[in-house]
Amino acid sequence: MQIHNNKEYSLPNNLKLIIYGRNSEHKHPKNAAVYYEDNTLKSWIEAPYFKSDKMIHGIKNEEHSRQGRDVWIIHPHKEKVKNFWGKVLEEKPQQGFLDAFKGMKIIEGKEYAEMMISDGGMYFELQYLDLETCQFIKLVNWGGRF
């Protein structure tokens, strides 16, 4: 779920990140932008897809699950792509929601913006935004539960 109100954050190199809320004209998935200090747009940020195994495949409660009845601690966050006859062709991860900027983090000698990507409910993961390219890198950390 898209956040309620706009959130504005200061970034290094005189950049500014704005995550737009539900009442703005900018809607999910492209509801964030990086601006220069003179308020000129550098890049739009699109909400990334989930990358952690816990978010994509979920966590099953083995104690309460039985044959034919799965009980989930975390439901899988993936979409089934079906053909015309309903046969599942592939499963791909769902797109998350940009929730918050958590700070800057140095990974392998380079600084990245740590972003909280939520499922709109209880669970989130942390993904890292390269401020030069305005793209999310492949590294992801499981965040947990709100």
JOWOMO-V656353 format. One record per backbone hydrogen bond with DSSP energy under -1.0 kcal/mol. CO is the residue of the C=O (numbers start at 1). NH is the residue of the N-H. Records with the same first field share a line. If there is no record, write none. Layout:
BEGIN
CO: NH + NH
END
This chain:
BEGIN
3: 22
7: 19
9: 17
15: 11
16: 35
17: 9
18: 33
19: 7
21: 24
29: 31 + 47
31: 20
32: 45
33: 18
34: 42 + 43
35: 16
36: 39
40: 36
43: 34
48: 96
52: 56
53: 57
55: 77
59: 73 + 74
60: 62
61: 65
66: 69
69: 66
71: 61
74: 59
77: 94
79: 92
81: 89 + 90
83: 86
87: 83
90: 81
92: 79
94: 50
97: 118
100: 116
103: 114
105: 112
107: 110
110: 107
112: 105
113: 129
114: 102
115: 127
116: 99 + 100
117: 125
118: 97
122: 146
123: 119
124: 143 + 144
125: 117
126: 141
127: 115
128: 137
129: 113
130: 134
135: 130
141: 126
144: 124
END
